[in-house]
Amino acid sequence: MVHIGTVVMGATDVSRAAAFWKAALTYTEREPGTDDWVVLVPVEGPGVGVGLGRSTSPVQEVPRVHLDLYSDEQEAEVERLMGLGAERVAWELYPPDPDFVVLADPEGNRFCVIDTTHGG
């Protein structure tokens, strides 16, 4: 049996990306990172790690893989993440009455903030 241990994203500036995701998720470095690689893990308790590796490939406007962050206070989380350096993405693929907001981290990697109270 297998399980997801780490989701890996590319970054041109690994340190900048790590600073954003550490603050966004309350994560810490599993071990000291380098300019090319770091794995972040939850400060407390279990959870999926986030790996950040140096990459020169362009960010995908419609990524095949992305992170979904769940919150019962979506608007407040979106504002908090934008205060950390995230930006709203002009997303043309929103369905009617979406439960998610598309943001990009300081490296341009898209991710969603999901409203867990939506529709229920």
N, C-alpha and C positions, 0 to 999 in steps of 0.2 A: 504494500500500500504506500502511496505517496501523498504529500500535501504541499501546498505552496509555502515556501519559506521566505522568499524575497522576490519582489517585483523590481525590475531594473529599468532605469530610465537613463537616457543620454543627457549630457550637459556639456556646454563649452567651458563653463566655469564651475567646476565641481564644488568648490568652497561656497560660492554664492548659492548654488542650488541646495547644498546641505544646510546652510543657515536658514533658508526659507522653509524647507521641509521639517527641520528640527522644531522650529517655532510653530509651524502649522499643525503638526501632529503630536507635539510633546514627545518627540523622539530624541535619542542620543546616538552617538557613534558607538557601534559595537566594539570597535577597536580604533585606534588612531587612523584617520584617513590619510590619503596622499592627494596630490594635485590631480591624479588620474582616477581614483577610486575610493569610495567609502560606502559602508553599509550602515544604515540607520535602523534602530530598533526602538520599541516603546520604552520609555523611562521606567514604567511600572507594568508588570504583568506581561502575558503573552500577546503576540500579535505578529502580523506579517511584516517582514523587514522591507525597507526601501533601499535599493542599491542605486548609486549614482556613478556612472562611468563616463569618462571623457569621450566626447563624440564630436565629430565635425560634420556629421550628416545634418541636413536641414530638418527642421521640425515639420511634422506632417500636419497639415491644416485639418484634416479629418483622420485622426490617428486610428490605427487598427486596434491598439490597446491603450487604455487610459485608466486612471484611478477614479473611483467613485467614493466620495466622502459623504457619510450619512450624518444628518443632523435634524433634531426636532426644532431647531432655531435657525433655519436656513438663512434668512435675511441677515441676522447678526453674524453668522459664520462667514457669509460672503463679504460683509464689510470688514470683519477682522482679517480675513485672508488678503483682501485688497490693501489693507493697512500694512501688511507684511511684504507687499510687493507684487501680488497677483493682479492680473488685469482681466476685465470682462472680455469675452470673445464675441464678436458679432456672428452669431451662429444661425445660419439660415435653415438649419434642419430641425428646429424646435417643432414638436408636435403641438396640436392644440392643447392648451392647459397643461403645460409640462410640469413635472415634479422636480426638475433639475435646472441648474444654472451652470453654464460652461464658463470656466475661467482658464487662464494660462498662468503658469508659474513664471518667475523672472527669466527662465530659460526659454519660455514659449511653449513648454509642454502643456497640452490641454488636460484638464481634469474637470470633474463635475461635483457640485455640491447638491446632494439629493435631500429633498424635504420629506422626512419620514412621517410627517403628519398629513401629507397631501392625500386627499381623497378618502380619508378615514376618520 
